Amino acid sequence: MKLKILYFGMISEITDCNEELIAVPDQCKVAQLEIFLKDTYINLQGLSFNIVVDKQISTSDMLLTSANEIALLPPFSGG
């Protein structure tokens, strides 16, 4: 299955792109996607970020589909 991933802020700098299509196994959960991305982009390993699915912060056991809108958002600082 292919997933379209959108990257924002410092995450887009780490991945050197704003979006990409990645191939993952069917029945992929958010936790598996996070592991895959951290293995692919080593600099994500020490970074705290949210994985947002269909404009909602996801849970690690959420099952993904190719129809999902997936975004990686860095932590926001308030002021």
C-alpha positions as CSV (number, residue, x, y, z in Angstrom):
1,M,0.0,0.0,0.0
2,K,1.2,3.5,-0.7
3,L,0.8,6.4,1.7
4,K,1.1,10.1,1.0
5,I,3.0,11.7,3.8
6,L,3.1,15.5,4.3
7,Y,6.0,17.1,6.3
8,F,6.0,20.4,8.0
9,G,8.5,22.7,9.7
10,M,11.8,21.2,10.8
11,I,10.6,17.7,9.7
12,S,10.5,18.9,6.1
13,E,14.1,20.1,6.5
14,I,15.2,16.7,7.9
15,T,13.4,14.7,5.1
16,D,14.4,17.3,2.5
17,C,10.9,17.3,1.0
18,N,7.4,18.6,1.8
19,E,5.6,15.4,0.8
20,E,6.3,11.9,-0.5
21,L,4.7,8.6,-1.3
22,I,6.0,5.7,0.6
23,A,5.2,2.0,0.3
24,V,4.2,0.2,3.5
25,P,2.7,-3.3,4.1
26,D,-1.1,-3.6,4.1
27,Q,-2.6,-3.4,7.6
28,C,0.1,-0.8,8.6
29,K,-0.5,1.0,11.9
30,V,0.7,4.4,13.0
31,A,3.3,2.9,15.3
32,Q,4.8,0.9,12.3
33,L,4.8,4.0,10.1
34,E,6.7,5.9,12.8
35,I,9.3,3.2,13.1
36,F,9.7,3.1,9.4
37,L,10.1,6.9,9.2
38,K,12.6,7.0,12.0
39,D,14.6,4.2,10.4
40,T,14.6,6.0,7.1
41,Y,15.4,9.4,8.5
42,I,17.8,8.9,11.4
43,N,17.5,12.5,12.5
44,L,13.8,12.0,13.3
45,Q,14.8,9.5,16.1
46,G,15.5,12.2,18.7
47,L,12.7,14.5,17.6
48,S,9.2,14.7,19.2
49,F,6.5,15.1,16.6
50,N,2.8,14.3,16.1
51,I,1.5,12.0,13.4
52,V,-1.8,13.5,12.2
53,V,-4.3,11.4,10.3
54,D,-7.2,13.0,8.6
55,K,-6.6,16.2,10.6
56,Q,-6.7,14.4,14.0
57,I,-3.8,13.5,16.2
58,S,-3.5,9.7,15.8
59,T,-3.1,6.9,18.3
60,S,-0.3,4.4,17.8
61,D,-2.7,1.5,17.1
62,M,-4.7,3.3,14.4
63,L,-4.8,1.3,11.2
64,L,-3.9,3.3,8.1
65,T,-5.3,3.2,4.6
66,S,-4.1,4.7,1.3
67,A,-7.1,7.1,1.5
68,N,-5.8,8.7,4.7
69,E,-4.3,12.2,4.8
70,I,-1.1,11.8,6.9
71,A,1.0,14.7,8.2
72,L,4.0,14.9,10.5
73,L,3.9,18.0,12.6
74,P,6.8,19.2,14.8
75,P,5.9,20.4,18.4
76,F,4.5,23.9,18.5
77,S,5.9,26.5,20.9
78,G,3.5,29.0,22.3
79,G,4.2,32.5,23.4
